[in-house]
């Protein structure tokens, strides 16, 4: 009996070692793809795929969920496989799944498995509502960025859906319990949650996950023209608030909270420093019905009529790359951070080393929702932040 138990433990350990070896092969492949783009091709190495027009939330700061009637246009499973094959052939090694809400797809686990087995780093942005239900099927998901905009059930109001906060917290706990997926919150700051930044950083620290912040800007409507078609006019941050937003994040970062933003990127936002955007050289954005769009949501290419290779060789792509370099309109902290990484900025790379430690180490588990496995009381039990020095 004891010998069988010992043999089983050895087999499990060997299997885990094999998983880790395969993971490092994929990470090194992604790094090689980025360096090849940086040094030679200037081609994107991450496929950013909006997987569905559907969403089960009704967020106040988003209008994407109004496209739910278009779900019939979503690519079928085999079409997604074909897209992944084509992207891999074109040199891409990262697969970023978002939506809509990717977890409403019944084949989401099969697609994630296919992508990882193909050799992609698998990343998902999700509202987290279905993580508790589907987390066990996502063993091949490397990174989960889970949207959460408030530190209590007021998040339900922002998200336009009851019970969102509890679902997200329990879902994150379930995903972390499986142990293979690195988890971070993504918080979008608007006039609805302007004072939530510190509390959200505290919640992330308490739960042992990372956190990244984005903002809604009043004037940045990506081609939309009226208050009827975008919430930005009513809920966005004005220029003064944006500067305070970046300053607050910089303070939180320096205090040791687990923000994924680096100090260099935040400092340069605070100081309004011009920068070169390399986003088109890193990410290719594909819609649920296989259209390529630029980062400002202007139409670029129909992949149903041509190949990825044809698009990447087109004058349209080259023009997009060139125009983005001097754009400087973007208020997203992640885009500036990506560009600094692509530019191989030393301070940025050193900051990323600290972020890697945050995501790959395993701080203590916690879950701050009534009825969750490690709930201590009916309030967020206070704790000092998990300090990450780099």
Secondary structure by P-SEA (a helix, b strand, c coil): caaaaaaaaaaaaaaaaaaaaaaaaaaaaaaaaaaaaaccccccccccccccccccccccccccccccccccccccaaaaaaaaaaaaaacccbbbbbccccccccaaaaaaaaaaaaccbbbbbcccccccccccccccccccccccccccccccccccccaaaaaaaaaaaaaaaaccbbbbbbbbbcccccccaaaaaaaaaaacbbbbbbbbbcccccccccccccccccccccaaaaaaaaaaaaaaaaacccccccaaaaaaaaabbbbbbcccccbbbbcccbbbbccccccccccccccaaaaaacaaaaaaaaaaccccccccaaaaaaaaaaaccaaaaaaaaaaaaaaacccbbbbccccccccccccccccccccccc
